[in-house]
Amino acid sequence: MTIPRVLIIAGSDSGGGAGIQADLKAVAALGGHGMTAVTALTAQNTQGVSGVHPVPLDFVRAQFESVAGDIGFDAVKTGMLHSADLVSLVAELLSGAQAPLVVDPVMVAKGGDRLLAADAVAALKQKLLPLATVITPNLDEAAELMGRPVKNRGQMAQAARELVEMGAGAALVKGGHLAEDPCDVLYDGDKLWEFAAPRIHTPHTHGTGCTLASSLAALLAAGWELAPAVGRARLLVRRAILGGLAIGQGRGPVHAMADLEPRLMLGPCLAEMEAALSRLEDAPGLAHMIPEVRGQLGYALPGAASFEEVIAVPGRITHLGDRLKAVGAPRPGASRHVAKIVLTACAADPAKRAAMALNFSEEIITRARNLGWRVAEFDRSREPAEIKAREGSSLEWGTASVIKKLGAVPEAIFDRGEVGKEPVFRILARNPAEIVDMVLALAGKEDRQ
């Protein structure tokens, strides 16, 4: 197996939040090997940059030639290139290189300190941009490259098109600073994509740009196509923001290693599921709690983003006599249906990672409300036709519509079904143990404390 090799030509962040420190963590999280040609040393922390020490050009060249001549590279990512002379040198070094090049036009640090000289912007546009496989400016950087404001999706799309017209292979204009929820716009010279997600409200976002660009470079080095690579890189960044580190007195850094958490937590989460299923199977008198189509329990791994990262029961949960019985051992990816519910809940509240489908009745609604739970309903007849036409999208739509109306994830969501669809009562919680507590409470077997 050949490990993807990523050469990073960028500055150092002494605080470890951005620059080559962030780049190396992101590349490692995605299974790549990162190498560096350091362009500048910065004295900085979570509050800002207090000094910049440029690395002499001949030593930047020496670093590049040392790595390229021995190890080689499958992709290159450029970051802080503080001067026109340095931009020109990097363009010279990369001229003729066959590997993908991700250009992150770092101009201003998160705290507002300028990291790119004004004359270097012109050099970047003229010499480095035409070599780029993809350039990744944020709104401020796109505005400086365009010479006009870039503040909404339409202007982002136009900027992306013009950057490609200037010579870039593709442009990813990042909209983290949009007034509304963030959206990134990608244009590859042929097709335009928009990547949107709910905003994560946290001050700890130092290093997001570096992390995204280096993640993208690592994926391109591994042979990914551009658009899927952007989606996967954005997922890593989202997890890194959610796992952001509250260190220092200012803006803490994002934590790229949080992307590993779903894999690292698989064993413990499977153990939690198995323990919960054992409790359900050991409790008598629960057969009436599951619907005719059988029950299902789902548990999302931390940071889950697809049904493959939601643990469920293959074949669902049935009953033997008056007891429940899991048809198979829990595993990731066993149920798309429950995964849609769990993932929709997680998107609104990352702590709500478990859900279970139960039998519907008016009595169970009353019992849940008497327990003090928030209980909400969605009406399948109000489902938009275009969503209904997509197999399995009803649960996602119904869950999302309830959460949007309440402004929170409730303890229970039900629908009364329709022709060919059995009514189902669904409960949501932080983990499988809480789900079992809720089932027992609904069945009158054990009241929650």
C-alpha positions as a Markdown table, in Angstrom:
| # | Residue | x | y | z |
|---|---|---|---|---|
| 1 | Met | 0.0 | 0.0 | 0.0 |
| 2 | Thr | 1.4 | 3.4 | -1.0 |
| 3 | Ile | 0.6 | 6.2 | 1.4 |
| 4 | Pro | -0.6 | 9.5 | -0.2 |
| 5 | Arg | 2.2 | 12.1 | 0.0 |
| 6 | Val | 1.3 | 15.7 | 0.5 |
| 7 | Leu | 3.9 | 18.5 | 0.3 |
| 8 | Ile | 2.8 | 21.6 | 2.2 |
| 9 | Ile | 4.4 | 25.0 | 1.3 |
| 10 | Ala | 3.2 | 27.3 | 4.0 |
| 11 | Gly | 4.0 | 29.2 | 7.2 |
| 12 | Ser | 4.4 | 27.9 | 10.7 |
| 13 | Asp | 1.9 | 28.8 | 13.5 |
| 14 | Ser | 3.7 | 28.7 | 16.9 |
| 15 | Gly | 0.3 | 28.3 | 18.6 |
| 16 | Gly | -0.3 | 25.1 | 16.6 |
| 17 | Gly | -3.7 | 26.1 | 15.4 |
| 18 | Ala | -3.2 | 27.0 | 11.8 |
| 19 | Gly | -0.4 | 26.9 | 9.2 |
| 20 | Ile | 1.7 | 23.8 | 8.8 |
| 21 | Gln | 0.7 | 22.5 | 12.2 |
| 22 | Ala | -2.9 | 22.4 | 11.2 |
| 23 | Asp | -2.0 | 21.1 | 7.7 |
| 24 | Leu | 0.0 | 18.1 | 9.1 |
| 25 | Lys | -2.8 | 17.1 | 11.5 |
| 26 | Ala | -5.4 | 17.1 | 8.7 |
| 27 | Val | -3.3 | 15.1 | 6.3 |
| 28 | Ala | -2.5 | 12.6 | 9.0 |
| 29 | Ala | -6.2 | 12.3 | 10.0 |
| 30 | Leu | -7.0 | 11.3 | 6.4 |
| 31 | Gly | -4.2 | 8.7 | 6.3 |
| 32 | Gly | -1.6 | 10.7 | 4.3 |
| 33 | His | 2.0 | 11.6 | 4.9 |
| 34 | Gly | 2.6 | 15.3 | 5.2 |
| 35 | Met | 5.9 | 17.0 | 4.3 |
| 36 | Thr | 6.8 | 20.7 | 4.6 |
| 37 | Ala | 8.7 | 23.5 | 3.0 |
| 38 | Val | 8.3 | 26.2 | 5.7 |
| 39 | Thr | 8.0 | 29.7 | 4.2 |
| 40 | Ala | 7.8 | 31.8 | 7.4 |
| 41 | Leu | 7.9 | 31.5 | 11.2 |
| 42 | Thr | 5.2 | 33.3 | 13.0 |
| 43 | Ala | 4.9 | 34.2 | 16.7 |
| 44 | Gln | 1.2 | 33.8 | 17.3 |
| 45 | Asn | -1.3 | 32.4 | 19.7 |
| 46 | Thr | -5.1 | 32.3 | 20.0 |
| 47 | Gln | -5.2 | 36.1 | 20.3 |
| 48 | Gly | -3.2 | 37.1 | 17.2 |
| 49 | Val | 0.2 | 37.4 | 15.4 |
| 50 | Ser | 2.9 | 39.3 | 17.2 |
| 51 | Gly | 5.7 | 38.6 | 14.7 |
| 52 | Val | 6.6 | 37.1 | 11.3 |
| 53 | His | 10.1 | 35.9 | 10.4 |
| 54 | Pro | 10.4 | 35.1 | 6.7 |
| 55 | Val | 12.5 | 32.1 | 5.7 |
| 56 | Pro | 15.2 | 33.0 | 3.2 |
| 57 | Leu | 14.1 | 32.1 | -0.4 |
| 58 | Asp | 17.2 | 29.9 | -1.0 |
| 59 | Phe | 16.2 | 27.8 | 2.1 |
| 60 | Val | 12.6 | 27.5 | 0.9 |
| 61 | Arg | 14.1 | 26.1 | -2.4 |
| 62 | Ala | 16.4 | 23.8 | -0.5 |
| 63 | Gln | 13.5 | 22.4 | 1.5 |
| 64 | Phe | 11.4 | 21.8 | -1.6 |
| 65 | Glu | 14.2 | 20.2 | -3.6 |
| 66 | Ser | 15.2 | 18.0 | -0.6 |
| 67 | Val | 11.8 | 16.5 | -0.3 |
| 68 | Ala | 10.9 | 16.4 | -4.0 |
| 69 | Gly | 14.2 | 14.8 | -4.9 |
| 70 | Asp | 13.9 | 12.0 | -2.4 |
| 71 | Ile | 10.3 | 11.3 | -1.3 |
| 72 | Gly | 8.3 | 12.9 | -4.0 |
| 73 | Phe | 4.7 | 14.1 | -3.7 |
| 74 | Asp | 1.2 | 13.2 | -4.9 |
| 75 | Ala | -0.3 | 16.6 | -4.2 |
| 76 | Val | 0.9 | 20.0 | -3.1 |
| 77 | Lys | -0.9 | 22.6 | -0.8 |
| 78 | Thr | 0.3 | 26.2 | -0.6 |
| 79 | Gly | -0.6 | 28.4 | 2.3 |
| 80 | Met | 1.1 | 31.6 | 3.6 |
| 81 | Leu | 3.3 | 33.0 | 0.8 |
| 82 | His | 4.0 | 36.4 | 2.2 |
| 83 | Ser | 5.9 | 38.2 | -0.6 |
| 84 | Ala | 5.8 | 38.5 | -4.4 |
| 85 | Asp | 9.3 | 37.0 | -4.6 |
| 86 | Leu | 8.2 | 34.0 | -2.6 |
| 87 | Val | 5.1 | 33.5 | -4.8 |
| 88 | Ser | 7.3 | 33.7 | -7.9 |
| 89 | Leu | 9.7 | 31.1 | -6.4 |
| 90 | Val | 6.9 | 28.7 | -5.6 |
| 91 | Ala | 5.4 | 29.0 | -9.0 |
| 92 | Glu | 8.8 | 28.3 | -10.5 |
| 93 | Leu | 9.3 | 25.2 | -8.3 |
| 94 | Leu | 5.9 | 23.8 | -9.2 |
| 95 | Ser | 6.0 | 24.6 | -12.9 |
| 96 | Gly | 5.7 | 21.3 | -14.7 |
| 97 | Ala | 4.7 | 19.3 | -11.6 |
| 98 | Gln | 2.1 | 16.7 | -12.5 |
| 99 | Ala | 0.5 | 16.5 | -9.0 |
| 100 | Pro | -2.7 | 18.3 | -8.0 |
| 101 | Leu | -2.1 | 21.7 | -6.5 |
| 102 | Val | -4.4 | 23.3 | -3.9 |
| 103 | Val | -3.7 | 27.0 | -3.5 |
| 104 | Asp | -5.0 | 28.5 | -0.2 |
| 105 | Pro | -4.5 | 32.2 | -0.8 |
| 106 | Val | -3.8 | 33.1 | 2.9 |
| 107 | Met | -4.0 | 36.9 | 3.2 |
| 108 | Val | -5.2 | 37.7 | 6.7 |
| 109 | Ala | -5.0 | 35.7 | 9.9 |
| 110 | Lys | -8.2 | 35.0 | 11.9 |
| 111 | Gly | -7.4 | 37.8 | 14.3 |
| 112 | Gly | -7.1 | 40.3 | 11.4 |
| 113 | Asp | -3.3 | 40.4 | 11.0 |
| 114 | Arg | -2.2 | 40.7 | 7.4 |
| 115 | Leu | -0.1 | 37.8 | 6.2 |
| 116 | Leu | 0.3 | 38.6 | 2.4 |
| 117 | Ala | 1.9 | 41.7 | 1.1 |
| 118 | Ala | -0.2 | 43.7 | -1.4 |
| 119 | Asp | 2.2 | 43.2 | -4.3 |
| 120 | Ala | 2.1 | 39.4 | -3.7 |
| 121 | Val | -1.6 | 39.4 | -4.6 |
| 122 | Ala | -0.8 | 40.3 | -8.2 |
| 123 | Ala | 1.9 | 37.7 | -8.3 |
| 124 | Leu | -0.4 | 35.1 | -7.0 |
| 125 | Lys | -3.0 | 35.9 | -9.7 |
| 126 | Gln | -0.5 | 36.0 | -12.5 |
| 127 | Lys | 1.9 | 33.1 | -11.6 |
| 128 | Leu | 0.5 | 30.7 | -9.2 |
| 129 | Leu | -3.3 | 30.7 | -9.9 |
| 130 | Pro | -2.8 | 29.3 | -13.4 |
| 131 | Leu | -1.0 | 26.3 | -11.9 |
| 132 | Ala | -3.7 | 25.5 | -9.3 |
| 133 | Thr | -5.9 | 22.5 | -9.6 |
| 134 | Val | -8.2 | 24.3 | -7.2 |
| 135 | Ile | -8.0 | 27.6 | -5.3 |
| 136 | Thr | -9.8 | 28.0 | -2.0 |
| 137 | Pro | -10.4 | 31.7 | -1.0 |
| 138 | Asn | -12.8 | 32.8 | 1.7 |
| 139 | Leu | -15.1 | 35.7 | 1.1 |
| 140 | Asp | -12.5 | 38.4 | 2.0 |
| 141 | Glu | -9.8 | 36.7 | -0.1 |
| 142 | Ala | -12.2 | 36.3 | -3.0 |
| 143 | Ala | -13.0 | 40.0 | -2.8 |
| 144 | Glu | -9.4 | 41.0 | -2.9 |
| 145 | Leu | -8.7 | 38.7 | -5.9 |
| 146 | Met | -11.8 | 40.1 | -7.7 |
| 147 | Gly | -11.3 | 43.7 | -6.6 |
| 148 | Arg | -14.9 | 44.0 | -5.5 |
| 149 | Pro | -17.1 | 42.7 | -2.6 |
| 150 | Val | -18.1 | 39.1 | -2.5 |
| 151 | Lys | -20.9 | 38.8 | 0.1 |
| 152 | Asn | -23.6 | 36.4 | -1.1 |
| 153 | Arg | -24.0 | 33.1 | -3.0 |
| 154 | Gly | -24.5 | 34.8 | -6.4 |
| 155 | Gln | -21.4 | 36.8 | -6.0 |
| 156 | Met | -19.5 | 33.7 | -4.8 |
| 157 | Ala | -20.6 | 31.8 | -7.9 |
| 158 | Gln | -19.5 | 34.6 | -10.2 |
| 159 | Ala | -16.1 | 34.9 | -8.4 |
| 160 | Ala | -15.6 | 31.1 | -8.8 |
| 161 | Arg | -16.3 | 31.4 | -12.5 |
| 162 | Glu | -13.9 | 34.3 | -12.9 |
| 163 | Leu | -11.1 | 32.6 | -11.0 |
| 164 | Val | -11.4 | 29.7 | -13.4 |
| 165 | Glu | -11.3 | 32.1 | -16.3 |
| 166 | Met | -8.1 | 33.5 | -14.8 |
| 167 | Gly | -6.5 | 30.1 | -15.2 |
| 168 | Ala | -7.4 | 28.0 | -12.1 |
| 169 | Gly | -8.6 | 24.5 | -12.8 |
| 170 | Ala | -11.4 | 25.0 | -10.3 |
| 171 | Ala | -12.3 | 27.4 | -7.5 |
| 172 | Leu | -13.9 | 26.7 | -4.1 |
| 173 | Val | -15.2 | 30.0 | -2.7 |
| 174 | Lys | -15.8 | 29.5 | 1.0 |
| 175 | Gly | -18.8 | 31.1 | 2.7 |
| 176 | Gly | -18.1 | 30.7 | 6.3 |
| 177 | His | -18.6 | 34.4 | 6.8 |
| 178 | Leu | -21.9 | 34.6 | 5.1 |
| 179 | Ala | -24.7 | 36.4 | 7.0 |
| 180 | Glu | -26.8 | 33.2 | 6.8 |
| 181 | Asp | -25.8 | 29.6 | 7.3 |
| 182 | Pro | -22.4 | 28.9 | 5.7 |
| 183 | Cys | -22.2 | 27.6 | 2.1 |
| 184 | Asp | -19.2 | 26.9 | -0.1 |
| 185 | Val | -19.4 | 27.2 | -3.9 |
| 186 | Leu | -17.3 | 25.1 | -6.2 |
| 187 | Tyr | -16.9 | 25.6 | -9.9 |
| 188 | Asp | -14.7 | 23.4 | -12.0 |
| 189 | Gly | -15.1 | 25.1 | -15.4 |
| 190 | Asp | -18.1 | 23.0 | -16.3 |
| 191 | Lys | -20.4 | 22.5 | -13.2 |
| 192 | Leu | -21.3 | 24.5 | -10.2 |
| 193 | Trp | -21.9 | 22.9 | -6.8 |
| 194 | Glu | -23.1 | 24.4 | -3.5 |
| 195 | Phe | -22.2 | 22.8 | -0.2 |
| 196 | Ala | -24.3 | 24.1 | 2.6 |
| 197 | Ala | -24.6 | 23.2 | 6.3 |
| 198 | Pro | -26.1 | 24.7 | 9.5 |
| 199 | Arg | -23.8 | 27.1 | 11.3 |
| 200 | Ile | -21.9 | 25.8 | 14.3 |
| 201 | His | -21.9 | 28.5 | 16.9 |
| 202 | Thr | -18.4 | 28.5 | 18.5 |
| 203 | Pro | -15.5 | 30.9 | 18.7 |
| 204 | His | -13.0 | 28.1 | 18.3 |
| 205 | Thr | -12.5 | 28.2 | 14.6 |
| 206 | His | -8.8 | 29.1 | 14.2 |
| 207 | Gly | -7.3 | 27.0 | 11.4 |
| 208 | Thr | -10.4 | 26.2 | 9.4 |
| 209 | Gly | -9.0 | 27.4 | 6.1 |
| 210 | Cys | -5.7 | 25.6 | 6.4 |
| 211 | Thr | -7.5 | 22.4 | 7.6 |
| 212 | Leu | -9.9 | 22.4 | 4.6 |
| 213 | Ala | -7.2 | 23.0 | 2.0 |
| 214 | Ser | -4.8 | 20.4 | 3.4 |
| 215 | Ser | -7.6 | 17.9 | 3.7 |
| 216 | Leu | -8.6 | 18.5 | 0.1 |
| 217 | Ala | -5.0 | 18.1 | -0.9 |
| 218 | Ala | -4.7 | 14.8 | 1.0 |
| 219 | Leu | -7.9 | 13.4 | -0.7 |
| 220 | Leu | -6.7 | 14.5 | -4.2 |
| 221 | Ala | -3.4 | 12.8 | -3.4 |
| 222 | Ala | -5.3 | 9.6 | -2.7 |
| 223 | Gly | -7.0 | 9.8 | -6.1 |
| 224 | Trp | -10.4 | 11.3 | -5.1 |
| 225 | Glu | -12.4 | 13.3 | -7.7 |
| 226 | Leu | -12.7 | 17.0 | -6.9 |
| 227 | Ala | -16.4 | 17.4 | -5.8 |
| 228 | Pro | -16.5 | 14.3 | -3.6 |
| 229 | Ala | -13.1 | 15.4 | -2.1 |
| 230 | Val | -14.6 | 18.8 | -1.2 |
| 231 | Gly | -17.5 | 17.1 | 0.5 |
| 232 | Arg | -15.3 | 14.8 | 2.5 |
| 233 | Ala | -12.9 | 17.7 | 3.4 |
| 234 | Arg | -15.8 | 19.8 | 4.6 |
| 235 | Leu | -17.0 | 16.9 | 6.8 |
| 236 | Leu | -13.5 | 16.7 | 8.4 |
| 237 | Val | -13.6 | 20.5 | 9.0 |
| 238 | Arg | -17.1 | 20.3 | 10.5 |
| 239 | Arg | -16.0 | 17.6 | 12.9 |
| 240 | Ala | -12.9 | 19.6 | 13.7 |
| 241 | Ile | -15.0 | 22.7 | 14.5 |
| 242 | Leu | -17.3 | 20.6 | 16.7 |
| 243 | Gly | -14.2 | 19.3 | 18.5 |
| 244 | Gly | -12.6 | 22.7 | 18.6 |
| 245 | Leu | -10.2 | 23.2 | 21.5 |
| 246 | Ala | -11.1 | 25.9 | 24.2 |
| 247 | Ile | -7.4 | 26.7 | 24.9 |
| 248 | Gly | -5.8 | 30.1 | 25.3 |
| 249 | Gln | -7.5 | 33.4 | 25.9 |
| 250 | Gly | -8.8 | 34.0 | 22.3 |
| 251 | Arg | -10.0 | 31.9 | 19.4 |
| 252 | Gly | -9.1 | 28.3 | 20.0 |
| 253 | Pro | -8.1 | 26.0 | 17.2 |
| 254 | Val | -10.2 | 23.5 | 15.4 |
| 255 | His | -9.2 | 19.9 | 16.1 |
| 256 | Ala | -8.7 | 17.8 | 13.0 |
| 257 | Met | -8.2 | 14.6 | 14.9 |
| 258 | Ala | -11.9 | 14.7 | 15.9 |
| 259 | Asp | -12.4 | 13.2 | 12.4 |
| 260 | Leu | -11.0 | 10.0 | 13.8 |
| 261 | Glu | -13.6 | 9.8 | 16.6 |
| 262 | Pro | -16.2 | 7.7 | 14.7 |
| 263 | Arg | -13.6 | 5.1 | 14.0 |
| 264 | Leu | -12.1 | 5.2 | 17.5 |
| 265 | Met | -15.5 | 5.0 | 19.2 |
| 266 | Leu | -16.9 | 2.1 | 17.2 |
| 267 | Gly | -16.0 | -0.5 | 19.7 |
| 268 | Pro | -17.3 | 1.3 | 22.8 |
| 269 | Cys | -20.5 | 2.3 | 20.9 |
| 270 | Leu | -21.1 | -1.3 | 19.8 |
| 271 | Ala | -20.7 | -2.3 | 23.5 |
| 272 | Glu | -23.3 | 0.3 | 24.5 |
| 273 | Met | -25.7 | -1.0 | 21.9 |
| 274 | Glu | -25.2 | -4.7 | 22.9 |
| 275 | Ala | -25.8 | -3.8 | 26.6 |
| 276 | Ala | -29.0 | -1.9 | 25.8 |
| 277 | Leu | -30.3 | -4.7 | 23.6 |
| 278 | Ser | -29.6 | -7.2 | 26.4 |
| 279 | Arg | -31.6 | -5.1 | 28.8 |
| 280 | Leu | -34.5 | -4.9 | 26.4 |
| 281 | Glu | -34.4 | -8.7 | 25.8 |
| 282 | Asp | -34.3 | -9.4 | 29.5 |
| 283 | Ala | -37.3 | -7.3 | 30.4 |
| 284 | Pro | -40.6 | -9.3 | 30.2 |
| 285 | Gly | -43.8 | -7.9 | 28.7 |
| 286 | Leu | -42.4 | -5.6 | 26.1 |
| 287 | Ala | -43.6 | -7.4 | 22.9 |
| 288 | His | -46.5 | -4.9 | 22.5 |
| 289 | Met | -44.1 | -2.0 | 22.4 |
| 290 | Ile | -42.9 | -2.6 | 18.8 |
| 291 | Pro | -44.9 | -2.0 | 15.6 |
| 292 | Glu | -46.1 | -4.7 | 13.2 |
| 293 | Val | -43.1 | -3.9 | 10.9 |
| 294 | Arg | -40.9 | -4.7 | 13.9 |
| 295 | Gly | -38.8 | -2.3 | 15.9 |
| 296 | Gln | -35.4 | -0.7 | 15.3 |
| 297 | Leu | -32.8 | 1.0 | 17.5 |
| 298 | Gly | -30.1 | 3.3 | 16.0 |
| 299 | Tyr | -27.1 | 4.8 | 17.6 |
| 300 | Ala | -24.9 | 7.3 | 15.7 |
| 301 | Leu | -21.1 | 7.3 | 16.2 |
| 302 | Pro | -19.8 | 10.6 | 17.3 |
| 303 | Gly | -19.7 | 13.0 | 14.4 |
| 304 | Ala | -21.7 | 10.6 | 12.2 |
| 305 | Ala | -22.4 | 11.9 | 8.7 |
| 306 | Ser | -23.8 | 8.9 | 6.8 |
| 307 | Phe | -25.9 | 5.8 | 7.5 |
| 308 | Glu | -22.7 | 3.7 | 7.5 |
| 309 | Glu | -21.8 | 5.5 | 10.7 |
| 310 | Val | -25.1 | 4.7 | 12.5 |
| 311 | Ile | -25.2 | 1.4 | 14.4 |
| 312 | Ala | -28.5 | -0.5 | 14.1 |
| 313 | Val | -29.9 | -4.0 | 14.2 |
| 314 | Pro | -29.8 | -6.1 | 11.0 |
| 315 | Gly | -33.3 | -7.5 | 10.5 |
| 316 | Arg | -34.7 | -5.2 | 13.1 |
| 317 | Ile | -36.1 | -6.1 | 16.6 |
| 318 | Thr | -38.9 | -8.7 | 16.8 |
| 319 | His | -40.4 | -10.6 | 19.7 |
| 320 | Leu | -40.4 | -14.1 | 21.1 |
| 321 | Gly | -43.5 | -14.6 | 23.2 |
| 322 | Asp | -43.7 | -11.5 | 25.4 |
| 323 | Arg | -40.1 | -10.5 | 25.1 |
| 324 | Leu | -38.2 | -8.5 | 22.5 |
| 325 | Lys | -35.5 | -10.1 | 20.5 |
| 326 | Ala | -32.8 | -8.5 | 18.2 |
| 327 | Val | -32.7 | -10.5 | 15.0 |
| 328 | Gly | -28.9 | -9.9 | 14.5 |
| 329 | Ala | -25.9 | -8.4 | 16.3 |
| 330 | Pro | -25.8 | -4.6 | 16.0 |
| 331 | Arg | -23.4 | -3.2 | 13.3 |
| 332 | Pro | -22.9 | 0.1 | 11.5 |
| 333 | Gly | -25.0 | 0.7 | 8.4 |
| 334 | Ala | -27.7 | -1.9 | 9.2 |
| 335 | Ser | -30.6 | 0.5 | 8.7 |
| 336 | Arg | -31.0 | 3.5 | 6.5 |
| 337 | His | -34.5 | 4.3 | 7.9 |
| 338 | Val | -33.5 | 4.8 | 11.5 |
| 339 | Ala | -30.2 | 6.4 | 10.4 |
| 340 | Lys | -32.2 | 9.2 | 8.7 |
| 341 | Ile | -34.0 | 10.0 | 11.9 |
| 342 | Val | -30.8 | 9.9 | 14.0 |
| 343 | Leu | -28.7 | 11.9 | 11.6 |
| 344 | Thr | -31.4 | 14.5 | 11.3 |
| 345 | Ala | -31.6 | 14.8 | 15.1 |
| 346 | Cys | -27.8 | 14.9 | 15.4 |
| 347 | Ala | -27.6 | 17.8 | 12.9 |
| 348 | Ala | -29.7 | 19.9 | 15.2 |
| 349 | Asp | -28.3 | 18.6 | 18.5 |
| 350 | Pro | -25.1 | 16.5 | 18.3 |
| 351 | Ala | -25.8 | 15.1 | 21.7 |
| 352 | Lys | -29.0 | 13.3 | 20.5 |
| 353 | Arg | -27.5 | 10.3 | 18.9 |
| 354 | Ala | -30.0 | 7.5 | 19.6 |
| 355 | Ala | -33.5 | 6.7 | 18.4 |
| 356 | Met | -36.0 | 3.8 | 18.5 |
| 357 | Ala | -39.1 | 3.0 | 16.6 |
| 358 | Leu | -42.0 | 1.8 | 18.8 |
| 359 | Asn | -45.7 | 0.9 | 18.3 |
| 360 | Phe | -48.1 | 3.8 | 18.0 |
| 361 | Ser | -51.1 | 4.3 | 20.3 |
| 362 | Glu | -53.0 | 7.1 | 21.9 |
| 363 | Glu | -52.1 | 5.5 | 25.2 |
| 364 | Ile | -48.4 | 5.8 | 24.5 |
| 365 | Ile | -48.8 | 9.5 | 23.6 |
| 366 | Thr | -50.6 | 10.2 | 26.8 |
| 367 | Arg | -48.0 | 8.2 | 28.8 |
| 368 | Ala | -45.1 | 10.1 | 27.2 |
| 369 | Arg | -46.7 | 13.5 | 28.0 |
| 370 | Asn | -47.4 | 12.5 | 31.5 |
| 371 | Leu | -43.7 | 11.7 | 31.9 |
| 372 | Gly | -43.1 | 15.3 | 31.0 |
| 373 | Trp | -41.6 | 14.6 | 27.6 |
| 374 | Arg | -41.9 | 16.9 | 24.6 |
| 375 | Val | -44.0 | 14.9 | 22.1 |
| 376 | Ala | -44.5 | 16.2 | 18.6 |
| 377 | Glu | -46.3 | 15.0 | 15.5 |
| 378 | Phe | -45.7 | 15.3 | 11.7 |
| 379 | Asp | -48.4 | 14.7 | 9.1 |
| 380 | Arg | -47.4 | 12.6 | 6.1 |
| 381 | Ser | -50.1 | 14.2 | 4.0 |
| 382 | Arg | -48.2 | 17.5 | 4.2 |
| 383 | Glu | -45.0 | 16.0 | 2.8 |
| 384 | Pro | -43.9 | 17.8 | -0.4 |
| 385 | Ala | -44.3 | 15.6 | -3.5 |
| 386 | Glu | -40.7 | 15.8 | -4.5 |
| 387 | Ile | -39.6 | 14.4 | -1.1 |
| 388 | Lys | -42.3 | 11.7 | -1.1 |
| 389 | Ala | -41.0 | 10.6 | -4.5 |
| 390 | Arg | -37.5 | 9.9 | -2.9 |
| 391 | Glu | -37.6 | 6.5 | -1.2 |
| 392 | Gly | -36.9 | 6.8 | 2.5 |
| 393 | Ser | -37.0 | 10.6 | 2.7 |
| 394 | Ser | -40.2 | 10.9 | 4.6 |
| 395 | Leu | -38.7 | 10.2 | 8.0 |
| 396 | Glu | -35.9 | 12.7 | 7.4 |
| 397 | Trp | -38.4 | 15.3 | 6.3 |
| 398 | Gly | -40.8 | 14.6 | 9.2 |
| 399 | Thr | -38.1 | 14.7 | 11.8 |
| 400 | Ala | -36.6 | 17.9 | 10.4 |
| 401 | Ser | -40.0 | 19.6 | 10.2 |
| 402 | Val | -40.7 | 18.9 | 13.9 |
| 403 | Ile | -37.3 | 20.0 | 15.0 |
| 404 | Lys | -37.6 | 23.2 | 13.0 |
| 405 | Lys | -41.0 | 24.0 | 14.5 |
| 406 | Leu | -40.0 | 23.3 | 18.1 |
| 407 | Gly | -36.5 | 24.8 | 17.8 |
| 408 | Ala | -35.2 | 21.7 | 19.6 |
| 409 | Val | -35.0 | 17.9 | 19.4 |
| 410 | Pro | -38.0 | 16.4 | 21.3 |
| 411 | Glu | -38.1 | 13.2 | 23.3 |
| 412 | Ala | -40.7 | 11.7 | 21.0 |
| 413 | Ile | -42.0 | 12.2 | 17.4 |
| 414 | Phe | -44.9 | 10.3 | 15.9 |
| 415 | Asp | -47.0 | 10.1 | 12.8 |
| 416 | Arg | -50.4 | 8.6 | 12.2 |
| 417 | Gly | -49.3 | 6.8 | 9.0 |
| 418 | Glu | -51.1 | 6.8 | 5.7 |
| 419 | Val | -52.2 | 4.2 | 3.1 |
| 420 | Gly | -49.6 | 1.5 | 3.2 |
| 421 | Lys | -47.7 | 3.2 | 6.0 |
| 422 | Glu | -48.1 | 2.0 | 9.6 |
| 423 | Pro | -48.3 | 4.8 | 12.3 |
| 424 | Val | -45.1 | 4.8 | 14.4 |
| 425 | Phe | -44.0 | 6.4 | 17.6 |
| 426 | Arg | -40.3 | 7.2 | 17.8 |
| 427 | Ile | -38.2 | 8.2 | 20.8 |
| 428 | Leu | -34.9 | 10.1 | 20.8 |
| 429 | Ala | -32.2 | 10.3 | 23.4 |
| 430 | Arg | -28.5 | 10.7 | 23.9 |
| 431 | Asn | -27.5 | 7.0 | 23.9 |
| 432 | Pro | -29.0 | 3.5 | 23.9 |
| 433 | Ala | -29.1 | 3.2 | 27.7 |
| 434 | Glu | -31.4 | 6.2 | 27.9 |
| 435 | Ile | -33.6 | 4.7 | 25.1 |
| 436 | Val | -34.1 | 1.6 | 27.2 |
| 437 | Asp | -35.0 | 3.7 | 30.2 |
| 438 | Met | -37.6 | 5.5 | 28.1 |
| 439 | Val | -39.0 | 2.2 | 26.8 |
| 440 | Leu | -39.4 | 0.8 | 30.3 |
| 441 | Ala | -40.9 | 4.0 | 31.5 |
| 442 | Leu | -43.5 | 4.0 | 28.7 |
| 443 | Ala | -44.3 | 0.3 | 29.4 |
| 444 | Gly | -44.8 | 1.1 | 33.1 |
| 445 | Lys | -41.9 | -1.2 | 34.0 |
| 446 | Glu | -39.5 | 1.4 | 35.4 |
| 447 | Asp | -40.1 | 5.1 | 35.9 |
| 448 | Arg | -37.2 | 7.4 | 34.9 |
| 449 | Gln | -35.6 | 9.3 | 37.8 |
